[in-house]
């Protein structure tokens, strides 16, 4: 038994080291390339910059309007996440606490939407947005921030509803009954009793929605223009017909990763507990 335990421990160490190398090597290459001048990046690959420079980190803001892309991404992701969490909390509470005709079918439909690739919805959503704008006589959805927020919400909301419903199911209904005995209404019970208890699950859903919106590329490439483009689209602007600024692409990729890394580190504890509770119920 001791031999097996030591063998298993050695196996864990080896696999952990392999996974660390496999994961961190691309990040290191990206970081080292961002510290090289362009002619070094285009030449023979070296693990360490021969001419160390931080110039790429200042040039990324001048080559393309990266600040505008940052603003667009933050606004779009924050708004879509906020709306997704708000609607999902209300919908999930109703699905968890009340039994009504069609509830099971609705839950299956919500879960089934996650089985289809997003490209299947690209053309229908594009046609819907264009036809609505044509009917209104002005641009409301297509190539606007609001339209992209609606697009992100469309794909974040089903998962958020399903995840929070499972999380609310794990919260004893006796808490609701105690609150009602004290005179609290349905909305007051949700906000004052259930939401504080469900905070880890809500945070997990919010982080998932924000991260999926932050890195979304397919719909952002079709539903935006030069003034509403997000970071995932803006990074492509460093490749022109004349040259590809590889060092600036690497530097920009590191910069745009900072918000996601910071958010993940801040809510890591809530994220793990929220996902675990929602998955085992």
C-alpha positions in Angstrom: 0.0 0.0 0.0 2.9 2.3 0.9 4.6 1.5 -2.4 1.4 2.3 -4.3 0.9 5.6 -2.5 4.5 6.6 -3.3 4.0 5.6 -6.9 0.8 7.5 -7.2 2.4 10.6 -5.6 5.3 10.4 -8.0 2.8 10.1 -10.9 1.0 13.2 -9.6 4.2 15.1 -9.4 5.3 14.1 -12.9 1.9 14.9 -14.4 1.7 18.2 -12.5 5.1 19.2 -13.8 4.1 18.3 -17.3 0.9 20.2 -17.2 2.7 23.3 -15.8 5.3 23.2 -18.6 2.6 22.6 -21.2 0.5 25.5 -19.9 3.2 28.0 -19.0 5.5 27.6 -22.0 3.1 29.5 -24.4 2.7 32.2 -21.8 6.4 32.6 -21.5 6.9 32.7 -25.2 4.3 35.4 -25.4 5.9 37.4 -22.6 9.4 37.1 -24.0 8.3 38.0 -27.5 6.6 41.2 -26.1 10.0 42.3 -24.8 11.7 42.0 -28.1 12.0 44.5 -30.9 10.1 43.5 -34.1 13.2 42.5 -36.1 14.1 40.0 -33.3 10.7 38.5 -33.3 10.7 38.1 -37.0 14.2 36.5 -36.9 15.3 33.2 -35.4 13.5 32.2 -32.3 15.3 32.7 -29.0 14.1 31.9 -25.5 15.3 35.2 -24.1 15.3 38.7 -25.7 18.7 39.6 -27.1 17.7 43.3 -27.2 15.4 43.8 -24.1 12.9 46.6 -24.6 9.4 47.5 -23.2 8.7 49.7 -26.2 5.9 47.3 -27.5 3.8 48.0 -24.4 3.7 51.7 -25.3 3.3 51.2 -29.0 0.2 49.0 -28.7 -1.9 52.1 -27.7 -0.7 54.1 -30.7 -0.7 51.5 -33.5 -4.5 50.7 -33.0 -7.1 52.4 -30.8 -6.7 49.8 -28.1 -8.2 52.1 -25.5 -11.5 52.3 -27.5 -11.5 48.5 -27.8 -10.9 48.2 -24.0 -13.8 50.6 -23.3 -16.2 48.7 -25.7 -15.3 45.3 -24.2 -15.7 46.5 -20.6 -19.0 48.1 -21.3 -20.4 45.2 -23.3 -19.2 42.5 -21.0 -20.2 44.3 -17.8 -23.7 45.1 -19.0 -24.4 41.7 -20.5 -23.1 40.1 -17.3 -25.3 42.3 -15.1 -28.4 41.7 -17.1 -27.7 37.9 -17.3 -27.3 37.6 -13.6 -30.4 39.8 -12.8 -32.7 37.9 -15.2 -31.2 34.5 -14.2 -31.7 35.1 -10.5 -35.4 35.9 -10.9 -36.0 33.1 -13.4 -34.0 30.5 -11.4 -35.8 31.3 -8.2 -39.1 30.8 -9.8 -38.0 27.5 -11.4 -36.5 26.3 -8.2 -39.3 27.2 -5.8 -42.5 26.7 -7.9 -43.9 23.7 -9.8 -45.9 24.6 -12.9 -46.9 23.0 -16.2 -44.0 23.1 -18.7 -41.3 23.6 -16.1 -39.4 20.4 -17.1 -39.7 21.2 -20.8 -38.4 24.7 -20.2 -35.4 23.4 -18.3 -34.6 20.9 -21.0 -34.9 23.6 -23.7 -32.6 25.9 -21.7 -30.0 23.0 -21.4 -30.4 22.0 -25.0 -29.4 25.5 -26.2 -25.9 24.8 -24.9 -25.5 21.8 -27.3 -25.5 23.8 -30.5 -22.4 25.6 -31.9 -22.8 29.4 -32.0 -22.2 29.5 -35.8 -25.7 28.0 -36.3 -27.2 31.1 -34.8 -25.0 33.7 -36.5 -27.0 34.2 -39.7 -30.5 34.1 -38.1 -29.4 36.6 -35.5 -27.8 38.8 -38.1 -31.1 38.8 -40.2 -33.2 39.5 -37.1 -31.1 42.5 -36.1 -31.0 43.9 -39.7 -34.8 43.5 -40.2 -35.5 45.1 -36.8 -33.3 48.1 -37.7 -35.0 48.4 -41.1 -38.4 48.3 -39.5 -37.5 51.0 -37.0 -35.8 53.2 -39.5 -32.6 53.7 -37.5 -29.7 51.5 -36.3 -30.5 50.0 -32.9 -29.0 46.5 -32.9 -26.7 45.9 -35.8 -23.1 47.1 -35.3 -24.0 48.8 -32.0 -23.0 48.3 -28.4 -26.6 47.5 -27.5 -26.8 44.9 -30.2 -23.7 43.1 -29.0 -24.9 43.2 -25.4 -28.1 41.5 -26.5 -26.0 39.0 -28.4 -23.9 38.1 -25.4 -27.0 38.0 -23.2 -28.6 35.5 -25.6 -25.8 33.0 -25.0 -25.0 33.7 -21.4 -28.5 33.6 -20.1 -29.4 29.9 -20.7 -26.4 28.7 -18.8 -26.9 31.2 -16.0 -30.5 30.1 -15.5 -29.7 26.4 -15.5 -26.7 26.9 -13.1 -28.5 29.1 -10.6 -31.6 26.9 -10.7 -29.5 23.9 -9.5 -27.8 26.1 -6.9 -31.2 27.4 -5.5 -32.4 23.8 -5.3 -29.5 23.2 -2.9 -30.8 25.9 -0.6 -33.4 24.6 1.9 -36.9 26.0 1.2 -37.4 26.2 5.0 -35.5 29.5 4.8 -38.2 30.9 2.5 -40.9 29.7 4.8 -39.3 31.3 7.9 -39.0 34.6 6.0 -42.6 34.5 5.0 -43.7 33.8 8.6 -41.8 37.0 9.6 -43.9 38.8 7.0 -41.5 39.0 4.1 -42.9 38.9 0.5 -41.6 36.8 -2.3 -39.2 39.5 -3.7 -38.0 40.4 -0.2 -37.4 36.8 0.6 -35.3 36.4 -2.6 -33.2 39.5 -2.0 -32.7 39.3 1.8 -32.6 35.6 2.4 -31.8 33.5 -0.7 -29.4 35.8 -2.6 -27.0 36.2 0.3 -26.8 32.4 0.7 -26.5 31.9 -3.0 -23.7 34.5 -3.4 -21.0 31.9 -4.4 -23.2 30.5 -7.2 -24.1 34.0 -8.4 -20.5 35.0 -8.5 -19.6 31.9 -10.4 -22.2 32.6 -13.0 -21.2 36.2 -13.3 -17.5 35.3 -13.8 -18.5 32.7 -16.4 -20.7 35.2 -18.3 -18.0 37.9 -18.2 -15.2 35.6 -19.3 -17.2 34.1 -22.2 -18.2 37.6 -23.4 -14.7 38.9 -23.0 -13.2 36.3 -25.3 -16.1 36.0 -27.8 -14.9 36.4 -31.4 -17.4 35.0 -33.8 -20.4 37.3 -33.2 -18.2 40.3 -32.4 -16.6 40.0 -35.8 -20.0 40.3 -37.5 -22.0 42.5 -35.2 -19.6 45.3 -34.8 -17.8 48.0 -36.8 -14.7 50.0 -36.3 -16.2 52.1 -33.5 -17.9 49.3 -31.6 -15.2 46.5 -32.1 -14.1 44.7 -29.0 -10.7 43.6 -27.9 -10.9 40.2 -29.6 -11.4 42.0 -32.9 -9.0 44.8 -32.2 -6.1 42.4 -31.8 -6.4 41.6 -35.4 -5.6 45.2 -36.3 -2.0 44.7 -35.5 -1.7 42.6 -38.7 -1.7 44.9 -41.7 -1.1 44.4 -45.4 2.5 45.5 -45.1 3.6 43.9 -41.8 2.5 42.0 -38.8 3.6 43.5 -35.5 4.1 40.3 -33.6 5.8 41.9 -30.6 2.8 44.3 -30.2 0.3 41.5 -30.6 2.0 39.6 -27.8 2.1 42.7 -25.6 -1.5 43.5 -26.3 -2.6 39.9 -25.5 -0.9 40.1 -22.1 -2.5 43.5 -21.4 -6.0 42.3 -22.3 -5.6 39.2 -20.2 -5.0 41.2 -17.0 -8.7 42.0 -16.2 -9.7 38.3 -16.5 -6.8 37.1 -14.4 -7.5 39.8 -11.7 -11.2 38.9 -11.6 -10.5 35.2 -11.4 -8.0 35.6 -8.6 -10.3 37.8 -6.6 -13.3 35.4 -6.8 -11.5 32.1 -7.1 -12.8 30.8 -3.8 -16.4 31.7 -4.6 -16.1 30.4 -8.1 -14.9 26.9 -7.1 -17.6 26.5 -4.4 -20.3 27.9 -6.7 -19.5 25.6 -9.6 -19.2 22.5 -7.3 -22.5 23.0 -5.5 -24.3 23.7 -8.7 -22.9 20.6 -10.5 -23.6 18.0 -7.8 -27.2 18.9 -7.1 
